[in-house]
């Protein structure tokens, strides 16, 4: 019987599981939408809801608890400044899990977990903006010189 056993083990040691969810929480706060397997997403949903509730309180003690849990000051700052203001009128249910088919390699059920009322631009944070470089004058490709030398050597 499974009395008082609440979490999935996900075939990982406890240390690996804690690190996995810490990284997933940080990624979800940073990008506001991530894709993962369905069991991981179902386990992450209550954790992100609890973290956002702590961030909404905004006291120094709560911020220190969040830094201890997330170990990333930028995530804590975004949580306390941006997300707390966004969800101040909402009493819960800050995230949703959407089923996203099956993974091609091992047929694992996939899911997208995202924050409700998410910022669409948050996913583009790490994508560098391409700088437009001026077009250079057309040069002869370096391979043509080699071909010319080979042709001369054959004569």
C-alpha positions, -999 to +999 in steps of 0.1 A: +000+000+000+011+035-008+002+053+024+019+087+027+039+084-004+031+114-025+058+120-051+069+100-082+105+088-080+111+090-118+138+064-116+162+088-101+180+092-068+167+118-044+196+142-051+192+138-088+154+145-085+159+176-064+185+190-089+162+181-118+132+200-104+154+229-093+166+233-129+131+228-143+117+255-120+144+279-130+138+272-167+100+276-163+104+309-145+129+322-171+111+310-203+075+307-189+070+276-210+090+244-213+085+210-229+091+178-209+076+144-203+042+142-188+051+127-154+078+153-149+053+181-158+027+167-134+052+167-106+065+202-115+030+218-115+024+219-077+060+230-071+058+260-094+025+270-079+040+269-044+070+289-055+049+316-071+028+318-039+059+324-019+070+350-044+037+368-041+042+373-003+074+393-011+089+394+024+126+391+030+122+357+047+102+344+016+129+357-007+156+340+013+136+308+012+132+311-026+170+317-030+176+286-010+152+266-031+160+279-066+196+290-060+193+316-087+189+353-079+177+363-113+148+338-111+139+351-076+140+387-088+117+379-118+094+359-096+091+387-069+089+416-093+072+405-125+052+373-118+040+385-084+024+416-099+009+395-128-007+370-104-017+393-075-054+389-082-052+352-089-055+328-059-039+298-074-036+278-106-006+297-120+004+269-144-011+245-168+000+212-183-009+205-220-004+171-235+018+173-266+018+138-282+046+112-279+084+115-283+097+100-315+126+080-300+111+062-271+074+070-274+073+088-241+042+109-235+053+146-238+037+177-223+041+214-223+040+231-190+034+269-191+025+297-169-011+311-173-010+345-189+026+340-200+047+365-218+053+352-253+086+372-256+101+354-226+109+323-248+131+345-270+155+357-242+185+336-252+181+339-290+208+363-302+197+390-326+215+386-359+234+416-369+232+425-405+266+425-420+274+446-451+277+425-482+313+421-493+323+425-529+321+393-548+354+376-547+366+347-568+362+315-547+395+301-534+389+268-551+392+283-586+428+292-581+436+256-571+419+243-602+439+267-624+472+256-609+463+219-614+454+226-651+488+243-656+507+215-640+491+189-663+504+207-694 
